[in-house]
Amino acid sequence: MTLNELNPRWCLAARWDDADGTQHFLNGDITKRSGMGLSFLCPVHRNHRLAVMFANPIDGLPGCAESRYRWHRQGETFETLTLGPSIDASGCQHHDSIETPCWHGHITGGEIR
């Protein structure tokens, strides 16, 4: 299936830090940043969203300061996006079916694998 089938959206973060430690805040101004991360419907359940933040946001500025994990991004559109490493939401408890684990897989060239 394609990423586009999972209603993808670009995400923003509230804070990012420069290499010298200077902190920057979004403060509600969504025009300051773009493409810091991605959210999409869980490919398994499709009743909740998964989100990942990028180590290398599309706008070329630093990544989210609060994110514990960040994915390396290649591509600048949902159709060309490749992320690494794999996305493992199998431990996610934010869905109705605890018996069926969430998705663990890859986004490669805009495809969910």
C-alpha positions in Angstrom: 0.0 0.0 0.0 1.1 3.6 -0.5 1.7 6.2 2.3 -0.9 8.3 0.6 -3.6 5.7 1.4 -2.9 6.3 5.1 -3.8 10.0 5.1 -0.3 11.3 5.8 0.3 14.8 7.3 3.5 16.7 7.9 4.2 17.4 11.6 5.8 20.2 13.5 7.5 20.3 16.9 7.2 23.0 19.6 11.0 23.3 20.1 14.2 22.8 18.3 17.8 23.7 19.3 20.7 24.9 17.2 24.1 23.2 17.4 25.3 25.9 19.8 22.4 25.1 22.2 20.2 28.1 21.3 16.6 27.1 21.8 13.8 28.1 19.4 10.1 27.8 20.0 7.2 27.5 17.6 4.9 29.5 19.9 1.9 28.7 17.7 3.5 30.3 14.6 3.3 27.4 12.1 4.9 29.5 9.4 8.3 29.2 11.2 8.8 25.5 10.2 7.7 22.8 7.9 8.3 19.1 7.4 9.7 18.3 10.8 8.0 14.9 10.9 5.2 12.8 9.6 2.0 11.3 10.9 -0.2 8.7 9.2 -2.9 6.1 10.0 -1.6 2.9 11.5 -1.4 0.4 8.5 -2.7 -2.4 10.7 -5.6 -0.8 12.6 -6.4 2.4 10.7 -8.1 3.8 13.8 -5.2 5.8 15.2 -2.2 7.7 13.9 1.5 7.0 14.2 4.0 9.8 14.2 7.7 10.0 13.6 10.0 13.0 13.7 12.9 13.5 11.3 16.6 13.9 12.1 16.8 16.0 8.9 13.6 18.0 8.5 12.6 19.0 5.0 13.1 22.7 5.7 16.8 22.1 6.5 16.7 23.3 10.1 17.4 21.2 13.2 15.1 18.4 14.3 12.7 18.4 17.2 14.5 18.9 20.5 11.9 16.9 22.5 11.8 13.8 20.3 13.7 10.8 21.8 13.9 9.0 18.4 14.3 10.6 15.0 14.3 9.0 11.6 16.6 9.7 8.7 14.5 11.0 5.8 15.1 10.8 2.0 12.6 12.4 -0.3 10.5 15.5 0.1 7.0 14.3 -0.9 4.7 11.5 0.4 5.3 9.8 -2.9 9.1 9.7 -2.6 9.6 9.5 1.1 12.0 6.8 2.5 12.7 6.6 6.3 15.2 4.7 8.2 15.5 2.8 10.4 12.2 0.8 10.5 9.2 2.2 12.4 8.3 -0.1 15.3 4.9 0.7 16.8 4.3 -3.0 17.8 4.4 -2.0 21.5 1.7 0.7 21.0 -1.3 0.4 23.3 -3.3 3.3 21.7 -5.8 1.1 19.9 -8.8 -1.0 20.6 -7.3 -4.4 19.7 -4.6 -5.3 22.2 -4.5 -8.7 20.7 -3.2 -7.4 17.3 0.0 -5.5 17.6 0.5 -2.3 15.7 2.6 -2.1 12.6 6.4 -2.6 12.4 7.8 -1.9 9.0 9.4 0.5 6.6 8.4 3.5 4.4 10.4 3.1 1.2 9.8 5.3 -1.9 6.3 6.3 -0.6 5.4 2.6 -0.1 4.4 0.9 3.2 6.3 -2.4 3.6 
